[in-house]
């Protein structure tokens, strides 16, 4: 390190750097040896309180790591569970990652890792706690024991709960990669719930060429999707126009049976560990995961009733309805009760209503054996 020769002393996190009067060399006191995390003392021993300003909609916060050591993100979220939801989004060298915990503290993460460490002075996104009507700033607490001095494997963060494995779909292109995960739980909600993590896209951090893969939870594009017994789960990807994207499927040992349904070709192909699918540009409403969880899970089978009908909107002006069996009719109503679209099925398992203006709509979708009505927002 080069320092101005006229400077005699610097205060640092652990002590000081000084230049003795009788020598031209710098003397370093109590600096950290990061190569041996077992003997490194805590960089910062005092606790901190920080006020976070929310996004324009009042839901999200950018949380910075104030420590010159790694921050255990899950320890931080657990300690601030009164104001923050148990989920996170961040970007590392491999691309965007996300994670969320269920009510029992069991985490599901796109990385599959049990401990998530944020580098010194890095940042991640957090969400306001579920059920809060507040829209203003929140105060969060950082404690010294949230620090970690080296990335580790295994769950040594002192948290309750475990990390849940699941089926992972990774989208890779020359612009980077992202991963979406689906996991089965007997206590999961088939719709979007606090246990899931919605897809957050921030091209200012990742670049426009990075593909974002997702599955649909209820009406929401999700990076982490816990389901109980759905027969068919929509799978999509946002990608730059004309860019090649490769999807890779892993974690299939969590299933008894796995298949990919192509609604455009009306065909199904079995999925095996490491199988790949090549795409060009974005894809929405064409591909669907058909997964049967492996035993023992406590799940008797998959449902093909009302909950198997999915209605969602991920692109501007478009509503997509899908089901494992042919849709007979889809109707779209505005908030005044006026019917603005009516589509009759002709054996298709996917119907699209496009050209809608931005706003809130009520959509009714039906098959020969079931019907579902949902309310959603179209951008």
C-alpha positions as CSV (number, residue, x, y, z in Angstrom):
1,X,0.0,0.0,0.0
2,X,1.4,3.5,-0.9
3,X,0.7,6.3,1.6
4,X,1.9,9.9,1.5
5,X,5.3,10.2,3.2
6,X,4.1,13.2,5.2
7,X,1.4,11.2,6.9
8,X,2.4,9.7,10.2
9,X,-0.7,7.8,11.4
10,X,-4.0,6.4,10.2
11,X,-6.9,5.1,12.4
12,X,-8.3,1.9,11.1
13,X,-11.1,-0.6,12.2
14,X,-8.8,-2.6,14.6
15,X,-6.2,-0.1,15.7
16,X,-3.8,2.0,13.7
17,X,-1.2,2.3,11.0
18,X,1.7,4.5,12.1
19,X,5.2,5.6,10.9
20,X,7.7,5.6,13.8
21,X,9.8,8.8,14.1
22,X,13.0,6.9,13.9
23,X,12.1,4.8,10.8
24,X,10.9,5.4,7.3
25,X,8.7,2.3,7.3
26,X,5.1,2.0,8.4
27,X,4.3,0.0,11.5
28,X,1.0,-1.9,11.4
29,X,-0.8,-2.7,14.6
30,X,-3.3,-5.5,15.1
31,X,-4.4,-5.7,11.4
32,X,-6.6,-8.7,10.5
33,X,-5.3,-11.9,9.1
34,X,-8.2,-12.8,6.8
35,X,-6.5,-16.1,5.7
36,X,-7.3,-17.6,9.1
37,X,-11.0,-17.0,10.0
38,X,-10.7,-19.0,13.2
39,X,-8.4,-16.5,14.8
40,X,-9.7,-13.3,13.4
41,X,-11.3,-11.0,16.0
42,X,-14.5,-9.2,15.4
43,X,-14.0,-6.2,13.2
44,X,-16.8,-4.3,14.8
45,X,-18.2,-5.0,18.3
46,X,-20.8,-2.3,18.6
47,X,-24.4,-2.7,17.4
48,X,-25.8,-0.3,14.8
49,X,-29.3,1.0,14.0
50,X,-29.9,2.3,10.5
51,X,-33.0,3.9,9.0
52,X,-34.0,2.6,5.6
53,X,-35.9,4.6,3.1
54,X,-38.4,2.5,1.0
55,X,-38.9,2.4,-2.7
56,X,-41.6,4.6,-4.3
57,X,-44.3,2.0,-3.6
58,X,-43.3,1.6,0.0
59,X,-42.5,-2.1,-0.3
60,X,-38.8,-2.6,-0.8
61,X,-35.6,-1.4,0.8
62,X,-31.9,-1.4,-0.3
63,X,-29.9,-2.7,2.6
64,X,-26.2,-2.0,2.8
65,X,-23.7,-4.1,4.7
66,X,-22.0,-1.6,7.1
67,X,-19.3,-4.0,8.2
68,X,-15.8,-4.6,6.8
69,X,-16.7,-8.3,7.0
70,X,-19.3,-10.5,5.3
71,X,-22.9,-10.1,6.6
72,X,-25.0,-13.2,7.2
73,X,-28.1,-12.0,5.4
74,X,-30.5,-14.6,7.0
75,X,-29.3,-13.7,10.5
76,X,-29.9,-10.1,9.7
77,X,-33.5,-10.7,8.4
78,X,-34.3,-13.0,11.4
79,X,-33.3,-10.3,13.8
80,X,-35.4,-7.7,12.0
81,X,-38.4,-9.8,11.3
82,X,-40.7,-7.3,12.9
83,X,-40.2,-4.9,10.0
84,X,-38.7,-7.0,7.2
85,X,-40.0,-10.1,5.4
86,X,-37.9,-13.2,5.5
87,X,-36.7,-13.0,1.9
88,X,-33.9,-11.3,0.0
89,X,-32.7,-10.4,-3.5
90,X,-29.1,-9.7,-4.5
91,X,-26.6,-9.8,-7.3
92,X,-23.3,-11.7,-7.2
93,X,-20.7,-12.6,-9.7
94,X,-22.9,-15.3,-11.2
95,X,-26.0,-13.1,-11.5
96,X,-29.2,-12.4,-9.5
97,X,-30.0,-14.7,-6.6
98,X,-33.0,-14.8,-4.2
99,X,-34.3,-16.7,-1.2
100,X,-37.3,-16.9,1.2
101,X,-38.3,-18.7,4.3
102,X,-41.5,-20.3,5.3
103,X,-43.3,-19.9,8.7
104,X,-41.1,-22.5,10.3
105,X,-37.9,-20.8,9.2
106,X,-37.0,-23.2,6.4
107,X,-35.2,-21.4,3.6
108,X,-35.4,-22.1,-0.1
109,X,-32.8,-20.3,-2.2
110,X,-32.0,-20.1,-5.8
111,X,-28.3,-20.9,-5.0
112,X,-29.1,-24.0,-2.9
113,X,-26.7,-22.7,-0.2
114,X,-27.5,-22.8,3.5
115,X,-25.6,-19.7,4.4
116,X,-25.9,-16.5,2.4
117,X,-23.1,-14.0,3.0
118,X,-23.0,-10.4,1.7
119,X,-19.5,-9.1,1.0
120,X,-18.2,-6.1,2.9
121,X,-20.1,-2.9,2.0
122,X,-22.3,-4.8,-0.5
123,X,-26.1,-4.4,-0.7
124,X,-29.2,-6.4,-1.2
125,X,-33.0,-5.8,-1.5
126,X,-35.4,-6.7,1.3
127,X,-39.2,-6.4,1.5
128,X,-41.4,-4.8,4.2
129,X,-42.8,-7.4,6.6
130,X,-46.0,-9.2,5.5
131,X,-49.2,-7.5,6.6
132,X,-47.7,-4.1,7.3
133,X,-49.7,-1.1,6.2
134,X,-46.8,1.3,6.7
135,X,-45.2,3.0,3.8
136,X,-42.5,5.0,5.5
137,X,-38.9,4.4,6.5
138,X,-38.0,1.5,8.9
139,X,-35.2,1.2,11.5
140,X,-33.1,-2.0,11.3
141,X,-30.5,-3.4,13.7
142,X,-27.1,-4.7,12.8
143,X,-25.3,-6.7,15.5
144,X,-21.7,-7.8,15.7
145,X,-22.5,-11.5,15.6
146,X,-24.0,-11.1,12.2
147,X,-20.5,-10.8,10.8
148,X,-18.7,-13.6,9.2
149,X,-15.0,-13.5,8.0
150,X,-15.1,-16.1,5.2
151,X,-17.7,-17.7,3.0
152,X,-18.6,-21.1,4.4
153,X,-20.5,-24.2,3.5
154,X,-23.1,-25.7,5.7
155,X,-25.5,-24.1,8.1
156,X,-23.3,-22.6,10.8
157,X,-25.1,-19.3,11.0
158,X,-26.8,-20.1,14.2
159,X,-30.3,-20.0,12.7
160,X,-33.2,-22.2,13.3
161,X,-34.7,-24.0,10.3
162,X,-33.1,-25.7,7.3
163,X,-32.5,-25.1,3.6
164,X,-35.0,-26.9,1.4
165,X,-33.8,-28.4,-1.9
166,X,-36.0,-28.3,-5.0
167,X,-36.2,-28.3,-8.8
168,X,-34.0,-25.6,-10.2
169,X,-34.2,-24.1,-13.7
170,X,-31.1,-22.0,-14.7
171,X,-31.2,-19.7,-17.7
172,X,-27.8,-19.0,-19.2
173,X,-26.8,-16.6,-22.0
174,X,-23.7,-14.6,-23.0
175,X,-25.1,-11.9,-20.7
176,X,-25.1,-14.0,-17.5
177,X,-27.4,-16.4,-15.7
178,X,-30.3,-16.6,-13.3
179,X,-32.1,-19.4,-11.5
180,X,-35.7,-20.1,-10.4
181,X,-36.5,-22.9,-7.9
182,X,-39.7,-24.9,-7.2
183,X,-40.0,-26.9,-4.1
184,X,-42.8,-29.1,-2.7
185,X,-44.2,-28.8,0.9
186,X,-47.3,-30.3,2.5
187,X,-47.9,-26.9,4.2
188,X,-47.3,-24.7,1.2
189,X,-49.9,-22.5,-0.4
190,X,-50.3,-23.2,-4.2
191,X,-50.9,-19.5,-4.7
192,X,-48.3,-16.8,-4.1
193,X,-47.7,-16.3,-0.4
194,X,-45.2,-14.9,2.1
195,X,-43.1,-18.1,1.7
196,X,-42.4,-17.3,-2.0
197,X,-40.0,-14.7,-3.5
198,X,-41.3,-12.8,-6.5
199,X,-39.0,-12.1,-9.4
200,X,-37.3,-8.8,-9.2
201,X,-35.6,-7.5,-12.3
202,X,-33.0,-4.8,-12.1
203,X,-31.3,-4.4,-15.5
204,X,-29.3,-1.4,-14.1
205,X,-27.3,-3.9,-12.0
206,X,-27.3,-7.0,-14.2
207,X,-27.4,-5.5,-17.7
208,X,-30.1,-5.8,-20.4
209,X,-28.7,-9.1,-21.8
210,X,-29.0,-11.2,-18.7
211,X,-32.0,-13.6,-18.9
212,X,-34.4,-13.8,-16.0
213,X,-36.1,-17.2,-15.6
214,X,-39.3,-17.6,-13.4
215,X,-42.2,-19.9,-12.6
216,X,-45.6,-18.6,-11.7
217,X,-47.0,-18.7,-8.2
218,X,-50.7,-17.7,-8.2
219,X,-50.6,-14.6,-10.4
220,X,-47.0,-13.7,-9.7
221,X,-43.7,-14.4,-11.5
222,X,-41.5,-16.0,-8.8
223,X,-37.9,-16.8,-8.3
224,X,-38.7,-19.0,-5.4
225,X,-42.0,-20.9,-5.6
226,X,-43.2,-23.3,-2.9
227,X,-46.2,-25.4,-4.0
228,X,-48.2,-28.1,-2.4
229,X,-49.7,-30.2,-5.2
230,X,-50.0,-28.3,-8.4
231,X,-50.2,-30.5,-11.6
232,X,-48.8,-27.8,-13.9
233,X,-46.6,-24.8,-13.2
234,X,-46.0,-22.1,-15.9
235,X,-42.3,-21.5,-16.7
236,X,-41.0,-18.4,-18.5
237,X,-38.0,-16.3,-19.2
238,X,-37.3,-12.6,-19.9
239,X,-34.5,-12.3,-22.4
240,X,-33.1,-9.8,-24.9
241,X,-34.7,-10.0,-28.3
242,X,-32.9,-12.5,-30.6
243,X,-30.5,-13.6,-27.9
244,X,-29.9,-17.4,-27.4
245,X,-30.8,-18.7,-23.9
246,X,-30.1,-22.2,-22.5
247,X,-32.3,-23.6,-19.8
248,X,-30.9,-26.3,-17.6
249,X,-33.0,-28.4,-15.2
250,X,-31.5,-29.8,-12.0
251,X,-32.7,-31.0,-8.6
252,X,-35.0,-33.5,-10.3
253,X,-34.3,-36.1,-7.6
254,X,-36.9,-34.1,-5.6
255,X,-39.5,-35.5,-7.9
256,X,-41.0,-38.9,-8.7
257,X,-41.8,-37.7,-12.2
258,X,-40.8,-34.5,-14.1
259,X,-41.9,-33.4,-17.5
260,X,-41.9,-30.2,-19.6
261,X,-45.1,-29.4,-21.5
262,X,-44.9,-27.3,-24.7
263,X,-48.4,-25.7,-25.2
264,X,-47.5,-24.5,-28.7
265,X,-46.7,-28.0,-29.9
266,X,-49.1,-29.6,-27.5
267,X,-46.5,-32.1,-26.6
268,X,-44.8,-33.3,-23.4
269,X,-41.2,-34.5,-22.9
270,X,-39.8,-36.2,-19.8
271,X,-37.1,-34.3,-17.9
272,X,-34.0,-35.9,-16.5
273,X,-31.2,-34.4,-14.4
274,X,-29.2,-31.9,-16.4
275,X,-31.6,-31.8,-19.4
276,X,-31.5,-28.6,-21.4
277,X,-33.8,-26.5,-23.6
278,X,-32.6,-23.9,-26.1
279,X,-34.6,-20.7,-26.6
280,X,-34.3,-17.5,-28.5
281,X,-35.4,-14.3,-26.7
282,X,-38.2,-14.2,-24.2
283,X,-40.8,-16.9,-23.7
284,X,-44.1,-16.5,-21.8
285,X,-47.0,-19.0,-21.6
286,X,-45.5,-21.7,-23.8
287,X,-43.7,-24.0,-21.4
288,X,-45.0,-25.6,-18.2
289,X,-43.4,-27.9,-15.6
290,X,-45.4,-31.0,-14.7
291,X,-43.9,-32.3,-11.5
292,X,-44.9,-35.1,-9.1
293,X,-43.1,-34.9,-5.8
294,X,-40.9,-37.8,-4.6
295,X,-42.0,-39.8,-1.6
296,X,-42.2,-39.4,1.3
297,X,-43.5,-35.8,1.3
298,X,-47.0,-36.2,2.9
299,X,-48.4,-35.1,-0.5
300,X,-50.9,-37.7,-1.8
301,X,-50.7,-36.5,-5.5
302,X,-51.2,-33.4,-7.6
303,X,-54.4,-31.4,-8.0
304,X,-56.1,-30.9,-11.3
305,X,-59.1,-28.9,-10.0
306,X,-59.6,-25.1,-9.7
307,X,-56.1,-24.4,-8.4
308,X,-54.6,-26.0,-11.4
309,X,-55.9,-23.2,-13.6
310,X,-53.4,-20.4,-13.7
311,X,-54.1,-16.8,-14.7
312,X,-51.2,-14.2,-14.7
313,X,-49.8,-11.2,-16.4
314,X,-46.0,-10.8,-16.9
315,X,-45.8,-8.6,-20.0
316,X,-47.5,-5.3,-20.7
317,X,-51.1,-5.5,-21.8
318,X,-51.4,-9.3,-21.8
319,X,-53.2,-11.8,-19.6
320,X,-52.3,-15.5,-19.9
321,X,-54.6,-18.3,-18.7
322,X,-53.4,-21.9,-18.7
323,X,-54.6,-25.3,-17.4
324,X,-53.5,-29.0,-17.6
325,X,-56.7,-29.7,-19.7
326,X,-58.3,-27.6,-22.5
327,X,-59.7,-24.2,-21.6
328,X,-63.3,-23.7,-22.7
329,X,-63.6,-20.0,-22.1
330,X,-61.7,-17.0,-20.7
331,X,-63.4,-13.7,-19.8
332,X,-61.8,-10.4,-18.7
333,X,-63.7,-7.7,-16.9
334,X,-62.6,-4.2,-15.9
335,X,-63.2,-2.8,-12.4
336,X,-66.5,-1.3,-13.5
337,X,-67.7,-4.8,-14.4
338,X,-67.6,-4.4,-18.1
339,X,-66.4,-7.4,-20.1
340,X,-63.5,-6.3,-22.2
341,X,-62.4,-9.7,-23.6
342,X,-64.0,-13.0,-24.2
343,X,-62.1,-16.0,-25.6
344,X,-63.5,-19.4,-26.5
345,X,-61.3,-22.4,-26.3
346,X,-60.7,-24.7,-29.2
347,X,-58.8,-27.4,-27.4
348,X,-56.0,-25.1,-26.3
349,X,-54.5,-25.4,-22.8
350,X,-53.3,-21.7,-23.1
351,X,-55.4,-18.7,-24.0
352,X,-54.1,-15.1,-24.2
353,X,-56.0,-11.8,-23.9
354,X,-53.7,-9.0,-25.2
355,X,-54.0,-5.3,-26.1
356,X,-55.3,-4.5,-22.6
357,X,-54.7,-1.0,-21.1
358,X,-52.8,-0.9,-17.8
359,X,-55.1,-1.4,-14.8
360,X,-56.8,-3.9,-12.6
361,X,-58.9,-6.7,-14.1
362,X,-61.0,-9.6,-13.0
363,X,-60.4,-12.7,-15.1
364,X,-62.6,-15.8,-15.2
365,X,-61.1,-18.9,-16.8
366,X,-62.8,-22.3,-17.1
367,X,-62.2,-25.8,-18.3
368,X,-64.8,-28.6,-18.7
369,X,-64.3,-29.6,-15.0
370,X,-63.3,-26.4,-13.2
371,X,-63.5,-22.6,-13.1
372,X,-61.3,-20.0,-11.5
373,X,-61.8,-16.3,-11.0
374,X,-58.8,-14.0,-10.1
375,X,-58.1,-10.3,-9.7
376,X,-54.8,-9.1,-11.1
377,X,-53.0,-6.0,-12.2
378,X,-51.9,-5.6,-15.8
379,X,-49.0,-3.2,-16.5
